[in-house]
Amino acid sequence: MLAVGAAGIAFGAKVQSALSDFVGSGLDGLLPTGDHFRIYTITGSFPEISRKQYRLDVSGLVERPTTFTLEDLEAMPAVSFVKDFHCVTGWTVPNVSWEGVPLSHILDTVGVAPGAVALSFESYDGADSESLTLEQGRLPDVIVAYRMLGAAVTTPHGGPVRLYVAPMFGYKSLKWLSAIRVTDRVIPGFWEQNGYPVNGWSDGTTGPTDPEEE
């Protein structure tokens, strides 16, 4: 699965058909849905977290480590916008509506401590992870999302809360977001450890704070 998925970076749509057949048949990895998304899971299942159970733990190099409930997040200033969703393997879902809390607001709420450089994200699936630099995390279209497609984020789409990183490919938008760690270095996430670029800009250009080796 990892080898075929990594090939998507180089060949995009050319490997999409093979990827769908290979992953989707055995692991429920890719399921075509009515909204034209293909639903990926690296564990073969979806973690079920209710609204009441949901917690987002923010810790690391912060002044006020905090655990937020879903109600806490919904009480924060929200943003909403419509953006295309680009998968690194070549497919796109146009005009997806998103709503949530700017990640920058959460960082300001907990206070970023001196020496902080990057962000590490963890998933309730216990397997996936992601990373951003602090500069990337403060972009205005990087949010902790609790609504998409005009409704609450569903479990297959990564709900009740997921990360959405609009300028980057979909693998950077971690599903089932459980924790944010503020760190002193970039810690590559699951897909980066298996061959995907650490900075997954979907427009093909370099962006802020791309390391020299990327």
C-alpha positions as CSV (number, residue, x, y, z in Angstrom):
1,M,0.0,0.0,0.0
2,L,2.8,2.4,0.9
3,A,4.7,1.8,-2.2
4,V,1.7,2.3,-4.5
5,G,0.6,5.4,-2.5
6,A,4.1,6.9,-2.7
7,A,4.0,6.4,-6.5
8,G,1.1,8.8,-6.6
9,I,3.4,11.7,-5.8
10,A,5.2,11.1,-9.1
11,F,2.5,9.8,-11.3
12,G,-0.7,11.3,-9.9
13,A,-3.8,10.3,-11.8
14,K,-1.9,7.6,-13.7
15,V,-1.9,5.4,-10.6
16,Q,-5.3,6.3,-9.3
17,S,-7.1,3.3,-10.8
18,A,-4.5,0.8,-9.5
19,L,-4.5,2.4,-6.1
20,S,-8.2,2.2,-5.8
21,D,-8.3,-1.5,-6.7
22,F,-5.3,-2.4,-4.5
23,V,-6.2,-0.6,-1.3
24,G,-9.9,-0.5,-1.4
25,S,-10.6,-4.2,-1.9
26,G,-8.9,-5.4,1.2
27,L,-8.8,-2.6,3.8
28,D,-11.8,-0.4,3.1
29,G,-9.1,2.0,2.2
30,L,-10.7,3.8,-0.7
31,L,-14.5,3.9,-0.8
32,P,-16.1,6.1,-3.5
33,T,-18.8,8.2,-1.9
34,G,-21.7,10.4,-3.0
35,D,-19.6,13.6,-2.4
36,H,-16.9,12.2,-4.7
37,F,-14.3,11.7,-2.0
38,R,-12.3,8.5,-1.7
39,I,-12.0,7.6,1.9
40,Y,-8.6,6.5,3.1
41,T,-7.7,4.7,6.3
42,I,-4.3,3.2,7.1
43,T,-5.7,0.9,9.9
44,G,-8.6,-0.7,8.0
45,S,-11.2,0.8,10.3
46,F,-12.6,4.2,11.6
47,P,-12.3,5.3,15.2
48,E,-15.7,6.1,16.6
49,I,-15.6,9.2,18.9
50,S,-18.8,10.8,20.0
51,R,-19.3,14.6,20.5
52,K,-19.4,14.0,24.3
53,Q,-16.2,11.9,24.3
54,Y,-14.2,14.1,22.0
55,R,-11.1,15.8,23.5
56,L,-8.2,17.7,21.8
57,D,-5.1,17.8,23.9
58,V,-2.6,20.7,23.2
59,S,0.7,20.5,24.9
60,G,4.5,20.6,24.4
61,L,6.2,24.0,24.2
62,V,3.2,26.0,25.3
63,E,2.5,28.2,28.3
64,R,-0.9,26.8,29.1
65,P,-1.3,23.1,28.2
66,T,-5.0,22.6,27.6
67,T,-7.5,19.9,26.7
68,F,-10.4,21.2,24.7
69,T,-13.9,19.6,24.3
70,L,-15.8,19.9,21.1
71,E,-18.0,22.5,22.8
72,D,-14.9,24.5,23.6
73,L,-13.9,24.5,20.0
74,E,-17.3,25.5,18.8
75,A,-17.4,28.4,21.2
76,M,-14.2,29.9,19.7
77,P,-14.2,32.4,16.8
78,A,-15.0,30.4,13.6
79,V,-14.1,30.8,10.0
80,S,-15.7,29.2,7.0
81,F,-14.7,29.0,3.3
82,V,-15.0,26.9,0.2
83,K,-11.8,25.3,-1.2
84,D,-10.9,22.4,-3.5
85,F,-9.6,19.3,-1.9
86,H,-6.6,17.8,-3.7
87,C,-5.3,14.3,-3.2
88,V,-1.7,13.6,-4.0
89,T,-2.7,10.6,-6.1
90,G,-4.4,12.8,-8.6
91,W,-8.1,13.3,-7.8
92,T,-9.8,16.5,-6.7
93,V,-13.1,17.3,-5.1
94,P,-14.0,20.9,-6.0
95,N,-15.8,23.5,-3.9
96,V,-15.8,21.8,-0.5
97,S,-17.2,23.9,2.3
98,W,-15.3,23.9,5.5
99,E,-15.9,25.5,9.0
100,G,-13.8,25.4,12.1
101,V,-11.4,27.3,14.4
102,P,-8.2,28.8,12.9
103,L,-5.3,26.8,14.2
104,S,-3.6,30.1,14.9
105,H,-6.3,31.0,17.4
106,I,-5.8,27.7,19.3
107,L,-2.0,28.4,19.4
108,D,-2.7,31.9,20.7
109,T,-5.0,30.5,23.3
110,V,-2.4,28.2,24.8
111,G,0.5,30.5,24.2
112,V,3.5,29.3,22.2
113,A,6.7,29.1,24.3
114,P,10.2,30.3,23.3
115,G,12.0,27.7,21.2
116,A,9.0,26.4,19.4
117,V,9.5,25.7,15.8
118,A,6.9,23.2,14.6
119,L,3.6,21.3,15.3
120,S,3.1,17.6,15.5
121,F,-0.5,16.2,15.2
122,E,-1.8,12.9,16.4
123,S,-4.9,10.9,15.4
124,Y,-7.5,8.9,17.3
125,D,-6.7,6.0,15.0
126,G,-3.5,5.5,16.9
127,A,-1.4,5.2,13.7
128,D,-1.5,8.4,11.6
129,S,0.3,11.6,12.4
130,E,1.3,14.8,10.7
131,S,3.5,17.9,11.0
132,L,3.6,21.6,10.1
133,T,6.0,24.4,10.8
134,L,4.6,27.1,13.1
135,E,4.5,29.5,10.1
136,Q,2.5,27.0,8.1
137,G,0.2,26.3,11.0
138,R,-0.6,30.1,11.2
139,L,-1.8,30.4,7.6
140,P,-5.4,31.7,7.5
141,D,-6.8,28.6,5.7
142,V,-5.4,26.1,8.2
143,I,-8.1,25.1,10.6
144,V,-9.3,22.6,13.1
145,A,-12.5,21.7,11.3
146,Y,-15.7,20.4,12.8
147,R,-18.0,21.0,9.8
148,M,-17.6,20.2,6.1
149,L,-20.0,19.8,3.2
150,G,-22.6,21.7,5.1
151,A,-22.8,19.3,8.1
152,A,-20.8,18.0,11.0
153,V,-17.7,16.1,9.9
154,T,-18.7,12.5,9.7
155,T,-16.6,9.6,11.1
156,P,-15.3,8.4,7.6
157,H,-14.3,12.0,6.8
158,G,-12.3,12.2,10.1
159,G,-14.9,13.5,12.5
160,P,-15.9,14.8,14.9
161,V,-12.8,17.0,14.4
162,R,-10.1,16.9,11.8
163,L,-7.3,19.1,10.6
164,Y,-7.7,20.9,7.3
165,V,-4.7,22.4,5.6
166,A,-6.1,24.0,2.5
167,P,-2.8,24.8,0.6
168,M,-1.5,21.3,0.9
169,F,-2.4,17.8,-0.4
170,G,-5.0,15.9,1.5
171,Y,-2.6,13.7,3.5
172,K,-1.6,16.8,5.5
173,S,-5.2,17.2,6.7
174,L,-5.1,14.7,9.5
175,K,-8.3,12.9,10.3
176,W,-9.7,12.2,13.8
177,L,-7.5,14.8,15.4
178,S,-6.6,14.0,19.0
179,A,-3.6,16.0,19.9
180,I,-1.4,18.9,18.9
181,R,2.2,19.0,20.2
182,V,4.2,22.2,19.9
183,T,7.8,21.1,19.2
184,D,11.3,22.4,18.8
185,R,11.8,20.6,15.4
186,V,9.7,19.2,12.5
187,I,8.8,15.6,13.2
188,P,7.8,14.0,9.9
189,G,4.3,12.3,10.0
190,F,3.3,8.8,9.0
191,W,3.2,9.5,5.3
192,E,6.4,11.5,5.3
193,Q,8.2,8.6,7.0
194,N,7.0,6.5,4.1
195,G,8.1,8.7,1.2
196,Y,5.7,11.6,0.9
197,P,7.1,15.2,1.0
198,V,7.2,16.9,4.4
199,N,5.8,20.0,2.7
200,G,3.0,18.9,0.5
201,W,2.0,22.1,-1.3
202,S,-0.8,21.2,-3.7
203,D,0.0,23.9,-6.3
204,G,3.4,22.4,-7.0
205,T,5.3,25.5,-5.7
206,T,7.4,25.9,-2.7
207,G,5.8,27.6,0.3
208,P,6.9,29.3,3.5
209,T,9.6,27.6,5.5
210,D,10.2,24.7,3.1
211,P,13.5,23.2,4.3
212,E,16.4,23.3,1.8
213,E,16.3,19.6,1.3
214,E,12.7,19.5,0.1
